[in-house]
Amino acid sequence: MRLVVEAEDFDAAVAFYRDALGLPEEAAFEGDGDARVMILDAGRATLELANPAQKRMIDEVEVGRQVAPRLRVAFEVTDADEQTTHLTVHGAELVAPPTKTPWNSLNSRLDAPAGLQVTLFEELGDAARPEPDSSAR
């Protein structure tokens, strides 16, 4: 899966997502009329579908109020505290600091370049992943 985001300030978006967040560059292309694109490796992708009640609940847990737009991007990090601070220094606006969630992860919320709201999440251990229900197979 590839998520395509239009970035008005392309250079700021590249500096944030590639340089500050550390997503490796896979390819970059230029075309007529100053057309530019950069493809960054964000690792494995999943599509998380949530109904409005779930979206509200996640906002409440992570932020304490309703703030998320219709689309939000989440990145797994190894140190949510450190990475949140690092990204706020490099162009993100802090929406909510790292907060422990009921699903045993440490999540922060940022408004990031290219108009994206971003969740950084750090899994805190095996309890974060419930055992699969073997009866569902």
N, C-alpha and C positions, 0 to 999 in steps of 0.2 A: 504494500500500500504506500502511496506517496501523497502527502498533504501539500498542496500548492497554496502559498500565501502571497498575495500582492503586497509589496512593501514600498510605500511612498519614498521612504529614505532607505534605499537599498544598502548603502554603505554602513549605516548605523545598524541595520538588521544583521548584516554579515558580521560586523564587529561584535555584536551581542551573541548571536547563536553559534557562530564558528569559533570566534576568538575567546569570548568570556565563558560561554556554556561548554565549549569544547567539542562540538559536533564536528567530526572529521569531514572535510570536503571530498566529495566523490567526483564531481565534475563541475565545470563552469563554462558557460557559452555566452558569446556576444553576437548581436545581430544588428541589422539596419535600424536607424533611428534611436540609437542608444539602448536597444533592447538587451537586457542582461538577466541571466538566471544562474543560480548556484544550487547544486544539489548536495545536501548535507546528509550524512549517515546518522540517523537517529536511533539505530538499533532496530530491534524487533518491534513491529507495530501491532496494535490491537485496536479494534473499534468498540468503544464502550457506549452502549445505548442505555439511556436512563430516562425514565418518565419524569414529569415535572416534580412529583413529590420527592423522588430520589435526588434530583438536582438541588432542590431546596434543602434537603437533609444534609447533603455534602457541604453546601455553602454554610449552613448553620454550624456544622462540626468544625470545618476548616477556618472559617472567617467570623462566624457569629452573627452574620446577616446575609441577605441576598445580594450578591454582587456579580455572579458569573453571567457572561453572555451565553448565547445559545451554544457556542463552541468554546471549548477550553482544551488546552494541550497540557499533558502531564508528562514529566520526565523523572525517571528514577535516578537518584543520586546516592552516593555513599555517605555523605555528610550534609544533611539538610540545613543545619545551622550555618556551617561554613559557606556552602554554595549560595544560600539565600543572601548572606552578607556580600559575597563576591559579586553576585549579579546586580544587587542594588547599586554597587559602586560603578557598574558597567552599563547603566542605562535603564534598569528595571525600577519600577515603583513598587514599594512594599504595600501589599494589601493586607496581609496577615502573616505574622511570624510563624515559625515552625510550631506546630501543635500536634500533640499525640492524639491519634484517632482511635475510635473503638475497634478498628480493624488492625491495630497494632503497627501503625506506621507514623512517621513524623512528617507532616505535610505543611508546606508554606504556600502562600498565594502571592503572585506578582502580576502587575501589569507590565508587559514586555513590549519591545519594539515590534513594529508591523501590526500593531493593534491586537495582539494576542494576550489573553489572560492565561497564565501558566501556573500549574501546580508542580512544585518539586516534592517528591516523596522519597523517604528513606524507610525501607522495610526494617523493622526492629527485631525480627527473629521469626522462628518457625510458627509461632502463634498467629502471625499475620496471614498465614495461608491455611484455611481450614481443610481438614481431610476430605477428599472427594467422597460423595455418597455412593457407596458401592451398589446400593439398591437401584440406583438410577441407570445402571448399565444394562 
